[in-house]
Amino acid sequence: MAEERGTEAWHDHDHDRTFQPDIEDSAPGWAELQAEAVRSLLIEKGVVTAAEIRAELERLDSVEPALGGRIVARAWTDPDFRKRLLADGTRAVTEFGASMGDAELIVVENTPARHNVIVCTLCSCYPRTILGLPPDWYKSRAYRSRVVAEPRMVLREFGTAIPDDVAVSVHDSTADVRYMVLPLRPAGTEGWSEAQLAALVTRDALVGVVLPPTP
């Protein structure tokens, strides 16, 4: 579900706080305990083996954010692919050998009038098959709560200043729907190859907290 946060301006003197990107050191929560209970039950019932679970985790660990960069670079250089990506991200990424499993991928496009940023307010739902493992700050309570309430302030703490006349939309990922940002192509990259363009796209740009650098 996309959550519109408008173009409200936030001022440094109104929010004298420091972003804390680390995961809180706390006891396992309800969701973690439930996940472990389900895992144990599936193994006990013979639905899946511990080795299969471990192999899947290793596969996810091996995914690099570079795949997301390649997808964005193709969208920047191929208008037809860009249309397919925005219309049906789940299907479009299969052209790169990526699968979203049971989840839907929605790709939201930055424009001169709108900037998008991704969060999962409940836990850490994230397009892992495209971006790899989520960073610690994405899973922290500080980010999950603050980016919804004060997105411009949080973005400034990442070094990203969004002009007041540009709307900021916050998109809340769920177990069924994941989001990825299609950033604006940086000026000065005309004639660049897909490989050169992909190198500009970082994981954080695909979440929306930073912008690809201008060469």
N, CA, C and O of each residue as an XYZ file, in Angstrom:
860
protein
N       0.855     -1.196      0.000
C       0.000      0.000      0.000
C       0.885      1.238      0.000
O       1.786      1.364      0.829
N       0.630      2.139     -0.919
C       1.389      3.374     -0.978
C       0.752      4.396     -0.059
O      -0.470      4.531      0.000
N       1.599      5.108      0.653
C       1.088      6.100      1.599
C       1.624      7.464      1.217
O       2.834      7.688      1.272
N       0.769      8.360      0.840
C       1.156      9.685      0.382
C       1.426     10.592      1.576
O       0.595     10.721      2.475
N       2.596     11.215      1.570
C       2.976     12.112      2.661
C       3.077     13.564      2.228
O       3.447     14.425      3.026
N       2.745     13.848      0.953
C       2.644     15.236      0.523
C       3.973     15.942      0.388
O       5.021     15.310      0.260
N       3.915     17.260      0.417
C       5.108     18.069      0.190
C       5.437     18.926      1.409
O       6.041     19.990      1.279
N       5.043     18.465      2.581
C       5.260     19.278      3.774
C       6.749     19.477      4.015
O       7.552     18.571      3.792
N       7.107     20.667      4.470
C       8.505     20.990      4.732
C       8.831     20.710      6.193
O       8.021     20.968      7.084
N      10.038     20.173      6.428
C      10.511     19.924      7.789
C      11.778     20.745      7.981
O      12.564     20.908      7.048
N      11.975     21.258      9.182
C      13.102     22.148      9.437
C      13.998     21.550     10.516
O      13.524     20.973     11.495
N      15.309     21.704     10.312
C      16.271     21.108     11.231
C      16.044     21.556     12.665
O      16.176     20.752     13.588
N      15.706     22.820     12.870
C      15.567     23.313     14.243
C      14.325     22.747     14.916
O      14.211     22.794     16.141
N      13.383     22.206     14.124
C      12.180     21.605     14.706
C      12.409     20.156     15.125
O      11.648     19.618     15.929
N      13.462     19.515     14.581
C      13.685     18.097     14.828
C      15.159     17.869     15.123
O      15.897     17.358     14.281
N      15.577     18.243     16.305
C      16.977     18.130     16.681
C      17.239     16.715     17.199
O      17.481     16.504     18.388
N      17.185     15.744     16.267
C      17.382     14.358     16.643
C      18.366     13.703     15.690
O      18.528     14.145     14.552
N      19.014     12.661     16.151
C      19.984     11.942     15.344
C      19.421     10.597     14.948
O      18.911      9.861     15.792
N      19.508     10.270     13.672
C      19.011      8.984     13.189
C      19.866      7.860     13.756
O      21.094      7.947     13.729
N      19.238      6.810     14.267
C      19.938      5.669     14.837
C      19.705      4.458     13.932
O      18.635      3.853     13.984
N      20.684      4.097     13.108
C      20.461      3.069     12.099
C      20.564      1.631     12.582
O      20.195      0.716     11.846
N      21.055      1.402     13.804
C      21.297      0.038     14.237
C      20.032     -0.638     14.739
O      19.117      0.010     15.249
N      20.001     -1.984     14.579
C      18.901     -2.760     15.132
C      18.998     -2.736     16.653
O      20.089     -2.844     17.214
N      17.858     -2.595     17.313
C      17.839     -2.556     18.763
C      18.233     -3.912     19.350
O      17.839     -4.958     18.836
N      19.000     -3.881     20.412
C      19.416     -5.106     21.093
C      18.324     -5.482     22.090
O      18.285     -4.969     23.208
N      17.453     -6.368     21.676
C      16.326     -6.727     22.517
C      16.015     -8.199     22.367
O      16.514     -8.863     21.457
N      15.191     -8.702     23.261
C      14.794    -10.106     23.211
C      13.957    -10.367     21.959
O      13.356     -9.438     21.419
N      13.907    -11.616     21.490
C      13.102    -11.928     20.307
C      11.651    -11.490     20.488
O      11.058    -11.689     21.548
N      11.099    -10.900     19.453
C       9.711    -10.467     19.503
C       8.759    -11.580     19.136
O       9.164    -12.710     18.861
N       7.458    -11.231     19.139
C       6.431    -12.224     18.851
C       6.616    -12.823     17.466
O       6.506    -14.038     17.297
N       6.901    -11.971     16.458
C       7.030    -12.460     15.085
C       8.205    -13.427     14.954
O       8.097    -14.445     14.271
N       9.328    -13.114     15.608
C      10.485    -14.003     15.545
C      10.189    -15.355     16.190
O      10.570    -16.400     15.662
N       9.509    -15.327     17.330
C       9.163    -16.573     18.009
C       8.199    -17.402     17.165
O       8.323    -18.624     17.090
N       7.235    -16.727     16.526
C       6.291    -17.422     15.662
C       7.003    -18.047     14.457
O       6.703    -19.176     14.069
N       7.939    -17.310     13.875
C       8.671    -17.815     12.717
C       9.469    -19.064     13.088
O       9.500    -20.036     12.334
N      10.105    -19.030     14.244
C      10.881    -20.187     14.686
C       9.975    -21.376     14.967
O      10.332    -22.517     14.673
N       8.789    -21.109     15.544
C       7.843    -22.193     15.826
C       7.347    -22.835     14.526
O       7.246    -24.058     14.433
N       7.037    -22.001     13.519
C       6.580    -22.522     12.229
C       7.692    -23.322     11.558
O       7.443    -24.388     10.993
N       8.912    -22.807     11.622
C      10.058    -23.524     11.032
C      10.205    -24.907     11.650
O      10.348    -25.906     10.944
N      10.169    -24.952     12.970
C      10.330    -26.234     13.664
C       9.205    -27.201     13.314
O       9.437    -28.398     13.144
N       7.975    -26.674     13.206
C       6.827    -27.526     12.894
C       6.923    -28.077     11.471
O       6.632    -29.250     11.239
N       7.333    -27.232     10.517
C       7.474    -27.692      9.135
C       8.515    -28.799      9.020
O       8.327    -29.764      8.278
N       9.614    -28.652      9.759
C      10.650    -29.688      9.743
C      10.129    -30.964     10.394
O      10.342    -32.062      9.880
N       9.447    -30.815     11.522
C       8.922    -31.976     12.249
C       7.915    -32.759     11.404
O       7.886    -33.988     11.461
N       7.083    -32.053     10.613
C       6.054    -32.695      9.798
C       6.601    -33.198      8.465
O       5.872    -33.825      7.697
N       7.863    -32.934      8.186
C       8.461    -33.415      6.948
C       8.123    -32.595      5.726
O       8.360    -33.039      4.603
N       7.566    -31.389      5.919
C       7.228    -30.524      4.789
C       8.496    -29.980      4.125
O       8.559    -29.839      2.904
N       9.479    -29.687      4.931
C      10.750    -29.167      4.447
C      11.833    -29.633      5.409
O      11.563    -29.909      6.577
N      13.039    -29.717      4.917
C      14.152    -30.145      5.775
C      14.980    -28.947      6.217
O      14.927    -27.880      5.606
N      15.740    -29.137      7.278
C      16.622    -28.071      7.751
C      17.644    -27.706      6.680
O      18.018    -26.542      6.537
N      18.100    -28.724      5.919
C      19.070    -28.471      4.854
C      18.466    -27.601      3.755
O      19.144    -26.732      3.207
N      17.195    -27.831      3.433
C      16.531    -27.024      2.406
C      16.365    -25.582      2.862
O      16.531    -24.650      2.075
N      16.039    -25.407      4.131
C      15.921    -24.049      4.670
C      17.275    -23.357      4.630
O      17.372    -22.196      4.233
N      18.316    -24.067      5.039
C      19.659    -23.483      5.033
C      20.092    -23.120      3.615
O      20.692    -22.066      3.402
N      19.791    -23.983      2.641
C      20.167    -23.713      1.257
C      19.465    -22.468      0.734
O      20.065    -21.671      0.013
N      18.186    -22.297      1.097
C      17.452    -21.116      0.654
C      18.023    -19.847      1.276
O      18.121    -18.816      0.610
N      18.403    -19.918      2.561
C      19.007    -18.754      3.211
C      20.349    -18.405      2.569
O      20.683    -17.232      2.405
N      21.111    -19.433      2.210
C      22.389    -19.181      1.544
C      22.171    -18.544      0.177
O      22.942    -17.679     -0.237
N      21.121    -18.971     -0.523
C      20.819    -18.381     -1.821
C      20.475    -16.904     -1.671
O      20.938    -16.065     -2.444
N      19.651    -16.595     -0.657
C      19.283    -15.200     -0.426
C      20.501    -14.377     -0.037
O      20.638    -13.229     -0.459
N      21.392    -14.962      0.772
C      22.600    -14.250      1.193
C      23.484    -13.901      0.000
O      24.221    -12.916      0.035
N      23.408    -14.710     -1.056
C      24.293    -14.524     -2.204
C      23.791    -13.477     -3.180
O      24.533    -13.074     -4.076
N      22.538    -13.018     -3.032
C      21.979    -12.038     -3.960
C      22.643    -10.684     -3.727
O      22.774    -10.240     -2.586
N      23.057    -10.037     -4.800
C      23.724     -8.749     -4.691
C      22.805     -7.631     -5.188
O      22.028     -7.835     -6.121
N      22.891     -6.445     -4.566
C      22.082     -5.313     -5.036
C      22.350     -4.953     -6.488
O      21.558     -4.241     -7.105
N      23.481     -5.447     -7.051
C      23.818     -5.121     -8.430
C      22.730     -5.556     -9.400
O      22.578     -4.951    -10.461
N      21.977     -6.584     -9.061
C      20.895     -7.010     -9.944
C      19.866     -5.898    -10.087
O      19.391     -5.637    -11.192
N      19.518     -5.241     -8.993
C      18.599     -4.111     -9.062
C      19.157     -2.998     -9.926
O      18.413     -2.347    -10.660
N      20.452     -2.774     -9.846
C      21.080     -1.753    -10.674
C      20.998     -2.079    -12.145
O      20.793     -1.191    -12.973
N      21.158     -3.348    -12.479
C      21.053     -3.765    -13.884
C      19.627     -3.569    -14.398
O      19.417     -3.166    -15.542
N      18.655     -3.860    -13.537
C      17.252     -3.683    -13.930
C      16.966     -2.208    -14.197
O      16.322     -1.865    -15.188
N      17.448     -1.337    -13.310
C      17.236      0.105    -13.487
C      17.941      0.601    -14.741
O      17.370      1.381    -15.503
N      19.177      0.159    -14.966
C      19.915      0.593    -16.151
C      19.183      0.202    -17.425
O      19.157      0.968    -18.389
N      18.585     -0.990    -17.433
C      17.825     -1.407    -18.615
C      16.600     -0.493    -18.800
O      16.270     -0.108    -19.922
N      15.939     -0.155    -17.695
C      14.761      0.716    -17.780
C      15.143      2.108    -18.272
O      14.362      2.746    -18.977
N      16.329      2.585    -17.912
C      16.786      3.903    -18.363
C      17.098      3.925    -19.856
O      16.995      4.972    -20.495
N      17.479      2.776    -20.415
C      17.940      2.745    -21.801
C      16.951      2.085    -22.754
O      17.092      2.205    -23.971
N      15.964      1.397    -22.223
C      15.010      0.658    -23.050
C      13.586      1.080    -22.665
O      13.044      0.568    -21.686
N      12.973      2.001    -23.413
C      11.628      2.482    -23.052
C      10.585      1.373    -22.967
O       9.683      1.441    -22.132
N      10.692      0.364    -23.809
C       9.715     -0.723    -23.770
C       9.843     -1.523    -22.476
O       8.839     -1.888    -21.865
N      11.085     -1.794    -22.060
C      11.271     -2.513    -20.800
C      10.792     -1.664    -19.626
O      10.189     -2.184    -18.687
N      11.057     -0.365    -19.678
C      10.592      0.525    -18.611
C       9.079      0.437    -18.454
O       8.577      0.376    -17.331
N       8.348      0.429    -19.562
C       6.896      0.307    -19.501
C       6.484     -1.022    -18.875
O       5.569     -1.069    -18.053
N       7.157     -2.096    -19.262
C       6.829     -3.407    -18.693
C       7.135     -3.442    -17.206
O       6.378     -4.021    -16.426
N       8.238     -2.825    -16.811
C       8.636     -2.828    -15.406
C       7.631     -2.083    -14.544
O       7.282     -2.544    -13.457
N       7.167     -0.940    -15.017
C       6.220     -0.140    -14.246
C       4.823     -0.757    -14.263
O       4.061     -0.602    -13.309
N       4.496     -1.446    -15.336
C       3.164     -2.056    -15.436
C       3.068     -3.336    -14.628
O       2.034     -3.605    -14.017
N       4.132     -4.131    -14.614
C       4.120     -5.424    -13.922
C       5.549     -5.781    -13.545
O       6.227     -6.527    -14.251
N       5.994     -5.231    -12.413
C       7.364     -5.458    -11.985
C       7.662     -6.931    -11.743
O       8.764     -7.398    -12.032
N       6.691     -7.661    -11.217
C       6.879     -9.079    -10.912
C       7.277     -9.850    -12.158
O       8.202    -10.662    -12.131
N       6.573     -9.589    -13.244
C       6.870    -10.300    -14.490
C       8.137     -9.754    -15.134
O       8.945    -10.528    -15.648
N       8.327     -8.441    -15.116
C       9.461     -7.837    -15.824
C      10.799     -8.338    -15.290
O      11.721     -8.565    -16.074
N      10.930     -8.515    -13.971
C      12.227     -8.917    -13.426
C      12.567    -10.362    -13.759
O      13.719    -10.770    -13.617
N      11.578    -11.149    -14.203
C      11.903    -12.511    -14.618
C      12.790    -12.499    -15.855
O      13.467    -13.487    -16.141
N      12.795    -11.393    -16.590
C      13.687    -11.274    -17.747
C      15.152    -11.272    -17.318
O      16.046    -11.475    -18.139
N      15.393    -11.042    -16.022
C      16.741    -11.085    -15.460
C      16.949    -12.346    -14.629
O      17.945    -12.465    -13.917
N      16.021    -13.275    -14.717
C      16.141    -14.523    -13.971
C      15.727    -14.417    -12.525
O      15.984    -15.338    -11.749
N      15.090    -13.318    -12.131
C      14.673    -13.113    -10.740
C      13.220    -13.531    -10.555
O      12.387    -13.341    -11.441
N      12.932    -14.100     -9.397
C      11.564    -14.490     -9.063
C      11.180    -13.855     -7.739
O      11.982    -13.825     -6.805
N       9.955    -13.347     -7.654
C       9.465    -12.746     -6.424
C       8.730    -13.765     -5.548
O       8.201    -13.401     -4.498
N       8.689    -15.020     -5.961
C       7.987    -16.020     -5.179
C       6.501    -15.727     -5.134
O       5.864    -15.523     -6.168
N       5.954    -15.708     -3.928
C       4.521    -15.444     -3.766
C       4.199    -13.959     -3.641
O       3.030    -13.589     -3.539
N       5.212    -13.111     -3.648
C       4.990    -11.677     -3.463
C       4.885    -10.969     -4.809
O       5.373    -11.459     -5.827
N       4.245     -9.818     -4.791
C       4.146     -8.955     -5.964
C       5.175     -7.842     -5.845
O       5.368     -7.287     -4.763
N       5.832     -7.515     -6.944
C       6.777     -6.402     -6.961
C       6.150     -5.220     -7.685
O       5.738     -5.330     -8.840
N       6.084     -4.092     -6.993
C       5.619     -2.846     -7.588
C       6.809     -1.896     -7.677
O       7.467     -1.617     -6.675
N       7.077     -1.404     -8.878
C       8.176     -0.460     -9.084
C       7.588      0.936     -9.188
O       6.730      1.193    -10.032
N       8.050      1.840     -8.328
C       7.544      3.212     -8.297
C       8.621      4.129     -8.870
O       9.790      4.049     -8.493
N       8.210      4.991     -9.774
C       9.152      5.808    -10.530
C       9.292      7.211     -9.952
O       8.303      7.918     -9.753
N      10.530      7.599     -9.687
C      10.788      8.989     -9.317
C      10.640      9.869    -10.548
O      10.990      9.466    -11.657
N      10.125     11.064    -10.345
C       9.963     12.042    -11.416
C      10.437     13.396    -10.893
O      10.711     13.527     -9.700
N      10.537     14.390    -11.748
C      10.906     15.723    -11.249
C       9.915     16.263    -10.223
O      10.252     17.167     -9.459
N       8.688     15.719    -10.195
C       7.661     16.226     -9.284
C       7.407     15.305     -8.093
O       6.669     15.676     -7.179
N       7.998     14.125     -8.086
C       7.700     13.162     -7.014
C       8.914     12.299     -6.694
O       9.596     11.801     -7.590
N       9.172     12.130     -5.387
C      10.229     11.237     -4.912
C       9.591     10.142     -4.068
O       8.707     10.411     -3.255
N      10.039      8.918     -4.264
C       9.490      7.771     -3.547
C      10.512      7.174     -2.591
O      11.712      7.165     -2.867
N      10.019      6.677     -1.468
C      10.878      6.005     -0.491
C      10.124      4.801      0.058
O       8.901      4.836      0.191
N      10.852      3.740      0.375
C      10.263      2.464      0.764
C      10.520      2.184      2.243
O      11.565      2.541      2.787
N       9.550      1.542      2.874
C       9.679      1.133      4.270
C       8.824     -0.106      4.468
O       7.956     -0.408      3.648
N       9.067     -0.816      5.544
C       8.135     -1.839      6.012
C       7.876     -1.509      7.475
O       8.729     -1.751      8.329
N       6.719     -0.966      7.764
C       6.450     -0.473      9.114
C       6.262     -1.590     10.133
O       6.425     -1.357     11.331
N       5.921     -2.798      9.685
C       5.660     -3.889     10.628
C       6.901     -4.721     10.926
O       7.106     -5.144     12.063
N       7.727     -4.958      9.913
C       8.914     -5.794     10.159
C      10.014     -5.375      9.191
O      10.561     -4.281      9.326
N      10.350     -6.221      8.219
C      11.407     -5.851      7.271
C      11.156     -6.477      5.907
O      12.091     -6.959      5.268
N       9.892     -6.477      5.447
C       9.586     -6.992      4.113
C      10.369     -6.181      3.076
O      10.432     -4.954      3.154
N      10.961     -6.876      2.112
C      11.998     -6.260      1.282
C      12.204     -7.160      0.066
O      12.140     -8.380      0.214
N      12.448     -6.620     -1.131
C      12.648     -7.462     -2.321
C      14.033     -8.112     -2.334
O      14.905     -7.711     -3.104
N      14.224     -9.096     -1.493
C      15.545     -9.695     -1.303
C      16.094    -10.355     -2.552
O      17.307    -10.355     -2.762
N      15.226    -10.922     -3.391
C      15.720    -11.599     -4.583
C      16.320    -10.626     -5.592
O      16.985    -11.045     -6.540
N      16.087     -9.321     -5.392
C      16.634     -8.302     -6.282
C      17.723     -7.481     -5.589
O      18.725     -7.125     -6.208
N      17.523     -7.184     -4.310
C      18.435     -6.288     -3.589
C      19.306     -6.997     -2.565
O      20.154     -6.358     -1.941
N      19.123     -8.297     -2.374
C      19.887     -8.972     -1.345
C      19.280     -8.735      0.020
O      18.099     -8.403      0.129
N      20.079     -8.904      1.064
C      19.582     -8.744      2.427
C      19.359     -7.271      2.752
O      20.145     -6.426      2.324
N      18.304     -6.946      3.500
C      18.067     -5.540      3.865
C      19.120     -5.039      4.831
O      19.611     -5.806      5.661
N      19.477     -3.769      4.741
C      20.446     -3.203      5.682
C      19.855     -3.104      7.080
O      18.635     -3.102      7.245
N      20.710     -3.024      8.074
C      20.246     -2.955      9.462
C      19.342     -1.762      9.703
O      18.347     -1.865     10.422
N      19.689     -0.614      9.097
C      18.877      0.579      9.362
C      17.454      0.400      8.852
O      16.525      0.965      9.429
N      17.260     -0.372      7.787
C      15.919     -0.584      7.237
C      15.036     -1.334      8.227
O      13.820     -1.143      8.256
N      15.654     -2.185      9.035
C      14.911     -3.000      9.997
C      14.733     -2.318     11.351
O      13.983     -2.807     12.196
N      15.409     -1.204     11.563
C      15.352     -0.555     12.871
C      14.004      0.123     13.119
O      13.355      0.589     12.182
N      13.593      0.175     14.371
C      12.348      0.853     14.738
C      12.423      2.338     14.413
O      11.427      2.951     14.029
N      13.615      2.911     14.571
C      13.773      4.344     14.303
C      13.396      4.666     12.862
O      12.617      5.587     12.618
N      13.938      3.920     11.910
C      13.618      4.181     10.503
C      12.155      3.871     10.219
O      11.471      4.666      9.574
N      11.669      2.736     10.684
C      10.310      2.290     10.351
C       9.249      3.268     10.846
O       8.208      3.436     10.211
N       9.512      3.901     11.964
C       8.517      4.836     12.505
C       8.728      6.255     11.977
O       7.758      6.950     11.676
N       9.958      6.682     11.863
C      10.212      8.078     11.531
C      10.004      8.400     10.064
O       9.536      9.489      9.734
N      10.350      7.456      9.158
C      10.240      7.789      7.739
C       8.788      7.983      7.326
O       8.515      8.669      6.340
N       7.861      7.397      8.056
C       6.445      7.598      7.784
C       5.991      8.965      8.286
O       5.225      9.659      7.619
N       6.471      9.341      9.465
C       6.013     10.584     10.091
C       6.738     11.821      9.566
O       6.137     12.888      9.445
N       8.020     11.683      9.257
C       8.833     12.821      8.837
C       9.833     12.401      7.753
O      11.042     12.416      7.986
N       9.335     12.029      6.580
C      10.224     11.491      5.544
C      11.313     12.454      5.102
O      12.440     12.028      4.851
N      11.008     13.733      5.002
C      12.016     14.682      4.527
C      13.180     14.790      5.516
O      14.337     14.907      5.113
N      12.870     14.751      6.786
C      13.922     14.831      7.792
C      14.815     13.599      7.738
O      16.040     13.708      7.797
N      14.199     12.432      7.627
C      14.982     11.202      7.556
C      15.854     11.196      6.301
O      17.020     10.805      6.354
N      15.291     11.627      5.179
C      16.072     11.668      3.943
C      17.254     12.623      4.069
O      18.341     12.338      3.566
N      17.048     13.749      4.736
C      18.162     14.685      4.933
C      19.274     14.049      5.751
O      20.450     14.350      5.548
N      18.904     13.167      6.678
C      19.925     12.504      7.490
C      20.717     11.487      6.681
O      21.815     11.095      7.078
N      20.171     11.062      5.559
C      20.915     10.236      4.608
C      21.667     11.097      3.604
O      22.338     10.569      2.717
N      21.564     12.417      3.731
C      22.225     13.328      2.813
C      21.414     13.660      1.584
O      21.958     14.150      0.595
N      20.101     13.396      1.631
C      19.233     13.611      0.481
C      18.238     14.715      0.785
O      17.331     14.527      1.595
N      18.397     15.853      0.149
C      17.506     16.985      0.354
C      16.507     17.032     -0.802
O      16.895     17.196     -1.959
N      15.225     16.888     -0.484
C      14.174     16.925     -1.489
C      13.536     18.311     -1.468
O      13.055     18.740     -0.419
N      13.518     19.021     -2.593
C      12.928     20.368     -2.616
C      11.470     20.357     -2.160
O      10.763     19.364     -2.334
N      11.033     21.462     -1.581
C       9.675     21.545     -1.051
C       8.609     21.388     -2.131
O       7.486     20.982     -1.832
N       8.942     21.703     -3.382
C       7.940     21.582     -4.435
C       7.898     20.181     -5.062
O       7.183     19.952     -6.037
N       8.669     19.253     -4.493
C       8.640     17.855     -4.934
C       7.912     17.038     -3.875
O       8.294     17.047     -2.705
N       6.864     16.334     -4.285
C       6.106     15.498     -3.352
C       6.940     14.295     -2.925
O       7.764     13.792     -3.688
N       6.713     13.845     -1.699
C       7.378     12.644     -1.191
C       6.312     11.604     -0.873
O       5.398     11.861     -0.090
N       6.432     10.432     -1.482
C       5.492      9.340     -1.229
C       6.216      8.218     -0.502
O       7.294      7.793     -0.918
N       5.624      7.742      0.580
C       6.182      6.641      1.363
C       5.361      5.390      1.073
O       4.137      5.408      1.206
N       6.019      4.310      0.681
C       5.341      3.076      0.300
C       5.651      1.995      1.332
O       6.815      1.702      1.608
N       4.614      1.415      1.889
C       4.740      0.464      2.992
C       4.671     -0.970      2.451
O       3.615     -1.424      2.009
N       5.795     -1.668      2.490
C       5.843     -3.040      2.007
C       5.096     -3.973      2.953
O       4.955     -3.696      4.144
N       4.623     -5.078      2.397
C       3.946     -6.103      3.191
C       4.474     -7.468      2.773
O       5.336     -7.571      1.900
N       3.947     -8.516      3.406
C       4.345     -9.873      3.040
C       3.934    -10.204      1.609
O       4.547    -11.059      0.970
N       2.899     -9.533      1.103
C       2.379     -9.825     -0.230
C       2.871     -8.868     -1.302
O       2.871     -9.209     -2.485
N       3.287     -7.679     -0.902
C       3.679     -6.651     -1.865
C       5.012     -6.050     -1.456
O       5.180     -5.597     -0.324
N       5.960     -6.048     -2.386
C       7.258     -5.418     -2.166
C       7.413     -4.279     -3.170
O       6.817     -4.305     -4.247
N       8.212     -3.285     -2.810
C       8.412     -2.120     -3.667
C       9.890     -1.945     -4.012
O      10.773     -2.347     -3.254
N      10.134     -1.345     -5.154
C      11.470     -0.911     -5.546
C      11.329      0.432     -6.241
O      10.389      0.645     -7.006
N      12.256      1.331     -5.979
C      12.244      2.658     -6.593
C      13.004      2.612     -7.920
O      14.088      2.036     -8.011
N      12.419      3.227     -8.935
C      13.132      3.484    -10.191
C      13.592      4.934    -10.137
O      12.793      5.841    -10.370
N      14.872      5.169     -9.832
C      15.339      6.555     -9.684
C      15.354      7.301    -11.017
O      15.271      6.703    -12.091
N      15.462      8.606    -10.914
C      15.677      9.423    -12.101
C      17.087      9.169    -12.633
O      18.042      9.046    -11.867
N      17.194      9.096    -13.926
C      18.516      8.925    -14.537
C      19.315     10.209    -14.348
O      18.814     11.292    -14.653
N      20.546     10.112    -13.852
C      21.341     11.323    -13.628
C      21.662     12.047    -14.937
O      21.886     11.420    -15.973
N      21.678     13.348    -14.870
C      22.081     14.149    -16.024
C      23.550     13.878    -16.340
O      24.339     13.569    -15.447
N      23.907     13.995    -17.608
C      25.295     13.792    -18.008
C      25.656     12.361    -18.313
O      26.831     12.049    -18.508
N      24.653     11.464    -18.360
C      24.945     10.049    -18.630
C      24.468      9.634    -20.024
O      24.364      8.444    -20.321
N      24.184     10.604    -20.859
C      23.757     10.287    -22.218
C      24.862      9.493    -22.922
O      26.039      9.848    -22.848
N      24.467      8.423    -23.601
C      25.432      7.619    -24.327
C      26.154      6.584    -23.485
O      26.969      5.828    -24.013
N      25.872      6.528    -22.170
C      26.519      5.539    -21.314
C      25.957      4.147    -21.604
O      24.806      4.008    -22.015
N      26.769      3.137    -21.389
C      26.323      1.757    -21.543
C      25.500      1.340    -20.320
O      25.513      2.017    -19.291
N      24.785      0.219    -20.446
C      24.011     -0.290    -19.311
C      24.928     -0.603    -18.133
O      24.569     -0.349    -16.983
N      26.100     -1.150    -18.408
C      27.029     -1.488    -17.325
C      27.488     -0.239    -16.584
O      27.589     -0.245    -15.357
N      27.767      0.833    -17.324
C      28.175      2.086    -16.683
C      27.041      2.660    -15.835
O      27.268      3.135    -14.722
N      25.829      2.613    -16.363
C      24.685      3.149    -15.633
C      24.397      2.307    -14.395
O      24.114      2.850    -13.327
N      24.466      0.996    -14.531
C      24.169      0.112    -13.395
C      25.109      0.376    -12.231
O      24.718      0.240    -11.072
N      26.346      0.754    -12.531
C      27.329      1.017    -11.478
C      26.971      2.235    -10.639
O      27.466      2.389     -9.523
N      26.105      3.110    -11.176
C      25.686      4.298    -10.426
C      24.584      3.987     -9.414
O      24.355      4.762     -8.486
N      23.902      2.855     -9.591
C      22.696      2.566     -8.820
C      23.050      1.721     -7.599
O      23.481      0.575     -7.729
N      22.866      2.294     -6.424
C      23.141      1.576     -5.188
C      21.858      1.013     -4.592
O      20.754      1.388     -4.986
N      22.022      0.121     -3.652
C      20.872     -0.425     -2.923
C      20.051      0.687     -2.303
O      18.823      0.658     -2.388
N      20.694      1.672     -1.677
C      19.970      2.740     -0.997
C      19.166      3.590     -1.975
O      18.113      4.119     -1.619
N      19.662      3.724     -3.218
C      18.902      4.466     -4.231
C      17.649      3.703     -4.623
O      16.635      4.314     -4.964
N      17.703      2.368     -4.578
C      16.548      1.549     -4.926
C      15.518      1.520     -3.806
O      14.356      1.190     -4.041
N      15.933      1.863     -2.590
C      15.005      2.033     -1.473
C      14.466      3.458     -1.455
O      13.379      3.719     -0.938
N      15.246      4.381     -2.030
C      14.787      5.760     -2.147
C      15.369      6.725     -1.148
O      14.951      7.882     -1.094
N      16.345      6.272     -0.337
C      16.878      7.181      0.672
C      18.035      8.025      0.145
O      18.424      9.006      0.779
N      18.593      7.650     -1.018
C      19.610      8.474     -1.660
C      19.296      8.553     -3.145
O      18.409      7.859     -3.640
N      20.034      9.408     -3.853
C      19.897      9.561     -5.291
C      21.149      9.032     -5.973
O      22.231      9.124     -5.394
N      21.048      8.482     -7.175
C      22.261      8.112     -7.909
C      23.117      9.352     -8.134
O      22.589     10.433     -8.393
N      24.422      9.203     -8.039
C      25.289     10.386     -8.189
C      25.308     10.904     -9.613
O      25.166     10.139    -10.567
N      25.483     12.201     -9.747
C      25.643     12.831    -11.052
C      27.113     12.865    -11.391
O      27.912     13.395    -10.620
N      27.489     12.309    -12.533
C      28.935     12.276    -12.872
C      29.482     13.658    -13.129
O      30.667     13.808    -13.424
